[in-house]
Amino acid sequence: MADPKDTTQEIQAQVLDGIRKSQEAVIDGMRSWAETIQQLVPGGAQAAVPGAGQLPSPAEVVDSVFDFAAQLLNAQRELAHSVLGATTAVGERVQEETEKAAGAAKKSARS
């Protein structure tokens, strides 16, 4: 029987591969679009916007947004682990009490 963890990882790899391929197609389309627009727009776009030189570059904005998203995801992971830690004791206690009750029920049924 196949290990469920291996199957899950295989499916995740297939999904990620599909996403990467679709991303490549989008990037190719965006490059073509940008090349066409550059031919239609005279001069530099930054020269037309006052203070544009003080703005972060598009790459800096992308990096900043993804850095923030990574921090949010990490915070969510920590929260999930904290919730698991806080509730594990309750689950174990419920299981113990259930086992005690089942044992008592078996004992009284034999009597």
C-alpha beads as a LAMMPS data file, in Angstrom:
LAMMPS data file: protein, C-alpha beads

111 atoms
110 bonds

1 atom types
1 bond types

-500.0 500.0 xlo xhi
-500.0 500.0 ylo yhi
-500.0 500.0 zlo zhi

Masses

1 110.0

Atoms # bond

1 1 1 0.000 0.000 0.000
2 1 1 1.294 3.448 -0.918
3 1 1 2.335 5.758 1.887
4 1 1 -0.262 8.583 2.099
5 1 1 2.533 11.071 2.776
6 1 1 4.283 10.082 -0.475
7 1 1 1.011 10.362 -2.410
8 1 1 0.331 13.800 -0.927
9 1 1 3.817 14.999 -1.803
10 1 1 3.439 13.672 -5.355
11 1 1 0.135 15.504 -5.806
12 1 1 1.648 18.700 -4.370
13 1 1 4.572 18.412 -6.802
14 1 1 2.164 17.997 -9.740
15 1 1 0.116 21.015 -8.645
16 1 1 3.241 23.152 -8.233
17 1 1 4.508 22.057 -11.653
18 1 1 1.201 23.052 -13.227
19 1 1 1.302 26.413 -11.464
20 1 1 4.872 27.060 -12.638
21 1 1 3.922 26.258 -16.229
22 1 1 0.930 28.583 -16.113
23 1 1 3.089 31.293 -14.545
24 1 1 5.586 30.945 -17.403
25 1 1 2.751 31.406 -19.906
26 1 1 1.559 34.531 -18.084
27 1 1 5.105 35.935 -17.986
28 1 1 5.547 35.319 -21.721
29 1 1 2.258 37.095 -22.401
30 1 1 3.197 40.022 -20.156
31 1 1 6.572 40.384 -21.887
32 1 1 4.876 40.532 -25.276
33 1 1 2.361 43.074 -23.979
34 1 1 5.109 45.223 -22.397
35 1 1 7.178 45.193 -25.595
36 1 1 4.144 46.320 -27.594
37 1 1 3.311 49.097 -25.124
38 1 1 6.935 50.312 -25.062
39 1 1 6.742 50.812 -28.814
40 1 1 3.576 52.906 -28.447
41 1 1 4.604 55.100 -25.465
42 1 1 7.196 57.765 -26.245
43 1 1 9.916 58.485 -23.658
44 1 1 10.191 57.070 -20.158
45 1 1 7.089 56.712 -18.014
46 1 1 8.952 57.870 -14.896
47 1 1 9.803 61.206 -16.479
48 1 1 6.077 61.991 -16.784
49 1 1 5.318 61.366 -13.072
50 1 1 6.631 63.964 -10.605
51 1 1 8.590 62.372 -7.758
52 1 1 8.708 59.000 -9.489
53 1 1 12.428 58.756 -8.786
54 1 1 11.703 58.653 -5.044
55 1 1 9.334 55.702 -5.313
56 1 1 10.602 52.154 -4.725
57 1 1 11.273 50.100 -7.812
58 1 1 8.650 47.548 -8.871
59 1 1 11.028 44.759 -7.801
60 1 1 11.385 46.332 -4.349
61 1 1 7.593 46.528 -4.013
62 1 1 7.200 42.874 -5.012
63 1 1 9.900 41.789 -2.545
64 1 1 8.347 43.860 0.226
65 1 1 4.867 42.424 -0.352
66 1 1 6.108 38.844 -0.439
67 1 1 8.296 39.364 2.644
68 1 1 5.214 40.613 4.478
69 1 1 3.147 37.664 3.223
70 1 1 5.847 35.260 4.455
71 1 1 5.741 36.905 7.893
72 1 1 1.946 36.567 7.972
73 1 1 2.126 32.909 6.967
74 1 1 4.745 32.241 9.643
75 1 1 2.551 33.944 12.255
76 1 1 -0.388 31.744 11.179
77 1 1 1.781 28.628 11.464
78 1 1 2.837 29.641 14.989
79 1 1 -0.805 30.264 15.907
80 1 1 -1.850 26.847 14.592
81 1 1 0.893 25.139 16.618
82 1 1 -0.127 27.121 19.722
83 1 1 -3.753 26.086 19.286
84 1 1 -2.693 22.457 18.913
85 1 1 -0.558 22.722 22.027
86 1 1 -3.358 24.317 24.015
87 1 1 -5.974 21.765 22.991
88 1 1 -3.881 18.573 23.075
89 1 1 -4.205 18.217 26.844
90 1 1 -7.999 18.526 26.624
91 1 1 -8.163 15.840 23.935
92 1 1 -5.963 13.499 25.944
93 1 1 -8.082 14.043 29.079
94 1 1 -11.307 13.334 27.146
95 1 1 -9.772 10.146 25.755
96 1 1 -8.718 9.015 29.247
97 1 1 -12.187 9.654 30.665
98 1 1 -13.809 7.854 27.724
99 1 1 -11.584 4.828 28.266
100 1 1 -12.404 4.829 32.003
101 1 1 -16.127 5.023 31.274
102 1 1 -15.881 2.233 28.702
103 1 1 -13.974 0.065 31.173
104 1 1 -16.537 0.726 33.882
105 1 1 -19.371 -0.090 31.476
106 1 1 -17.721 -3.403 30.526
107 1 1 -17.163 -4.228 34.172
108 1 1 -20.801 -3.541 35.107
109 1 1 -22.043 -5.505 32.100
110 1 1 -20.117 -8.573 33.308
111 1 1 -21.613 -8.318 36.777

Bonds

1 1 1 2
2 1 2 3
3 1 3 4
4 1 4 5
5 1 5 6
6 1 6 7
7 1 7 8
8 1 8 9
9 1 9 10
10 1 10 11
11 1 11 12
12 1 12 13
13 1 13 14
14 1 14 15
15 1 15 16
16 1 16 17
17 1 17 18
18 1 18 19
19 1 19 20
20 1 20 21
21 1 21 22
22 1 22 23
23 1 23 24
24 1 24 25
25 1 25 26
26 1 26 27
27 1 27 28
28 1 28 29
29 1 29 30
30 1 30 31
31 1 31 32
32 1 32 33
33 1 33 34
34 1 34 35
35 1 35 36
36 1 36 37
37 1 37 38
38 1 38 39
39 1 39 40
40 1 40 41
41 1 41 42
42 1 42 43
43 1 43 44
44 1 44 45
45 1 45 46
46 1 46 47
47 1 47 48
48 1 48 49
49 1 49 50
50 1 50 51
51 1 51 52
52 1 52 53
53 1 53 54
54 1 54 55
55 1 55 56
56 1 56 57
57 1 57 58
58 1 58 59
59 1 59 60
60 1 60 61
61 1 61 62
62 1 62 63
63 1 63 64
64 1 64 65
65 1 65 66
66 1 66 67
67 1 67 68
68 1 68 69
69 1 69 70
70 1 70 71
71 1 71 72
72 1 72 73
73 1 73 74
74 1 74 75
75 1 75 76
76 1 76 77
77 1 77 78
78 1 78 79
79 1 79 80
80 1 80 81
81 1 81 82
82 1 82 83
83 1 83 84
84 1 84 85
85 1 85 86
86 1 86 87
87 1 87 88
88 1 88 89
89 1 89 90
90 1 90 91
91 1 91 92
92 1 92 93
93 1 93 94
94 1 94 95
95 1 95 96
96 1 96 97
97 1 97 98
98 1 98 99
99 1 99 100
100 1 100 101
101 1 101 102
102 1 102 103
103 1 103 104
104 1 104 105
105 1 105 106
106 1 106 107
107 1 107 108
108 1 108 109
109 1 109 110
110 1 110 111
